[in-house]
Amino acid sequence: PKAQTALGMMLSGITHGDFRKNYKQSFFWVQQAAEQGYSKAELTIAEMYMNGVVIPMNAKKAKVWYEKAAAQENLDGINGLARQYRYGTGVRKDYEKAFQYYQQAALEGHTRSQVGLGLSYRDAKGVKKNMVKAYAWLLIAAEKIDKQRLQAIEERYKDEREKLDQTVPQCKHLSRLDQMGEIMATGYAKKMLLDLKQRMSIKQINKAKKLALEIKKERAFTRSVL
């Protein structure tokens, strides 16, 4: 299943530019792996449907595959469901369900879900507004990589995408695609913290920092975006 998924990604053009792009074959191979219960393939099918990549966009079908991946505790799959319920994409908008899914993945160290959870607390979406908890979860996500290294990674990734040869496989030159969502989420969390600092008292911020430390200690987060 792993090889089938990799082949499908290659044929989609996602990892190899336009090299031998074949959408029909791409979907076929990823689907073969997904139907064998390979969670990464299930997630890939969900993302294809969600973003209209390789196949026509269909958020309802995306949900089916997100659920399959989530059932295997795939954190990206759980996050996908959270996003669907938060924004009402392919499902009836349900902030409480979105919050529950964000929380489930966030507690396991999923960066994008930690950001989503923080924003849920900030915006009172599915949970009572709590700026301290919002700051704490955004801080947990933001601290996974320092500002200077984040900028260097973003610059390198941009440069690699621009240099991607459209006729020859250049996979080895690309930063791992499954890491970029986490890295971008970390950068977004840093920006959101700057905004919250303007809206919170020093006392609230210090309380949030203490809470973040307690959460990290309790959950023993070891997951890194790199």
PEPE-V693856 format. One record per residue. N is the residue number from 1. PSI is psi in degrees with one decimal (999 if undefined). Layout:
# PEPE-V693856
n:N psi:PSI
n:N psi:PSI
This chain:
# PEPE-V693856
n:1 psi:-36.0
n:2 psi:-44.0
n:3 psi:-38.5
n:4 psi:-41.1
n:5 psi:-44.0
n:6 psi:-41.4
n:7 psi:-42.9
n:8 psi:-41.1
n:9 psi:-39.8
n:10 psi:-46.0
n:11 psi:-18.9
n:12 psi:-19.1
n:13 psi:-4.9
n:14 psi:-40.8
n:15 psi:-10.2
n:16 psi:28.6
n:17 psi:-135.8
n:18 psi:12.3
n:19 psi:112.2
n:20 psi:43.3
n:21 psi:131.1
n:22 psi:94.8
n:23 psi:-40.0
n:24 psi:-46.5
n:25 psi:-35.2
n:26 psi:-51.7
n:27 psi:-39.1
n:28 psi:-48.7
n:29 psi:-39.2
n:30 psi:-39.9
n:31 psi:-37.6
n:32 psi:-43.5
n:33 psi:-39.6
n:34 psi:-39.7
n:35 psi:-11.4
n:36 psi:3.0
n:37 psi:17.5
n:38 psi:112.5
n:39 psi:-35.4
n:40 psi:-36.4
n:41 psi:-39.3
n:42 psi:-42.7
n:43 psi:-42.5
n:44 psi:-42.7
n:45 psi:-43.7
n:46 psi:-44.7
n:47 psi:-36.2
n:48 psi:-46.4
n:49 psi:-38.9
n:50 psi:-37.9
n:51 psi:-2.0
n:52 psi:32.4
n:53 psi:126.0
n:54 psi:-43.6
n:55 psi:160.3
n:56 psi:144.0
n:57 psi:134.4
n:58 psi:93.3
n:59 psi:-31.0
n:60 psi:-40.9
n:61 psi:-33.1
n:62 psi:-41.7
n:63 psi:-41.3
n:64 psi:-43.5
n:65 psi:-32.4
n:66 psi:-41.0
n:67 psi:-39.0
n:68 psi:-43.8
n:69 psi:-42.2
n:70 psi:-34.1
n:71 psi:-21.5
n:72 psi:17.5
n:73 psi:30.0
n:74 psi:114.1
n:75 psi:-33.5
n:76 psi:-34.3
n:77 psi:-41.8
n:78 psi:-42.5
n:79 psi:-36.4
n:80 psi:-41.7
n:81 psi:-40.2
n:82 psi:-44.8
n:83 psi:-39.6
n:84 psi:-44.4
n:85 psi:-32.9
n:86 psi:-43.0
n:87 psi:-1.7
n:88 psi:39.1
n:89 psi:105.1
n:90 psi:-4.2
n:91 psi:165.3
n:92 psi:131.0
n:93 psi:129.5
n:94 psi:96.3
n:95 psi:-32.4
n:96 psi:-42.8
n:97 psi:-40.3
n:98 psi:-45.7
n:99 psi:-44.2
n:100 psi:-42.5
n:101 psi:-42.4
n:102 psi:-45.2
n:103 psi:-41.9
n:104 psi:-48.2
n:105 psi:-35.3
n:106 psi:-39.9
n:107 psi:-15.9
n:108 psi:5.6
n:109 psi:10.1
n:110 psi:114.9
n:111 psi:-50.0
n:112 psi:-34.2
n:113 psi:-32.6
n:114 psi:-39.3
n:115 psi:-45.9
n:116 psi:-38.9
n:117 psi:-42.9
n:118 psi:-42.6
n:119 psi:-31.3
n:120 psi:-42.9
n:121 psi:-39.1
n:122 psi:-42.6
n:123 psi:2.6
n:124 psi:46.8
n:125 psi:99.6
n:126 psi:1.5
n:127 psi:157.2
n:128 psi:138.9
n:129 psi:131.5
n:130 psi:98.5
n:131 psi:-31.7
n:132 psi:-46.9
n:133 psi:-34.7
n:134 psi:-48.7
n:135 psi:-42.4
n:136 psi:-47.0
n:137 psi:-36.5
n:138 psi:-36.3
n:139 psi:-41.6
n:140 psi:-42.8
n:141 psi:-42.5
n:142 psi:-31.2
n:143 psi:1.1
n:144 psi:-16.3
n:145 psi:137.3
n:146 psi:162.7
n:147 psi:-45.5
n:148 psi:-43.8
n:149 psi:-35.7
n:150 psi:-45.8
n:151 psi:-40.6
n:152 psi:-41.8
n:153 psi:-43.6
n:154 psi:-39.4
n:155 psi:-42.8
n:156 psi:-42.5
n:157 psi:-42.6
n:158 psi:-43.3
n:159 psi:-40.8
n:160 psi:-39.2
n:161 psi:-38.2
n:162 psi:-31.1
n:163 psi:-2.4
n:164 psi:117.0
n:165 psi:130.4
n:166 psi:-1.9
n:167 psi:-17.2
n:168 psi:137.6
n:169 psi:130.4
n:170 psi:29.3
n:171 psi:-38.2
n:172 psi:-19.5
n:173 psi:-10.8
n:174 psi:143.1
n:175 psi:150.2
n:176 psi:124.8
n:177 psi:-34.6
n:178 psi:-8.3
n:179 psi:-25.9
n:180 psi:-35.3
n:181 psi:-39.7
n:182 psi:-43.3
n:183 psi:-44.1
n:184 psi:-36.8
n:185 psi:-37.8
n:186 psi:-43.9
n:187 psi:-40.6
n:188 psi:-39.1
n:189 psi:-40.1
n:190 psi:-40.5
n:191 psi:-40.7
n:192 psi:-32.8
n:193 psi:-38.7
n:194 psi:-39.1
n:195 psi:-43.8
n:196 psi:-32.4
n:197 psi:-28.7
n:198 psi:-13.7
n:199 psi:-0.1
n:200 psi:154.4
n:201 psi:162.1
n:202 psi:-39.2
n:203 psi:-43.6
n:204 psi:-42.6
n:205 psi:-43.4
n:206 psi:-37.5
n:207 psi:-39.2
n:208 psi:-40.6
n:209 psi:-39.9
n:210 psi:-41.6
n:211 psi:-41.4
n:212 psi:-42.1
n:213 psi:-40.9
n:214 psi:-42.2
n:215 psi:-45.8
n:216 psi:-38.7
n:217 psi:-43.3
n:218 psi:-42.2
n:219 psi:-12.4
n:220 psi:49.7
n:221 psi:125.1
n:222 psi:-9.9
n:223 psi:132.9
n:224 psi:155.6
n:225 psi:-7.7
n:226 psi:999
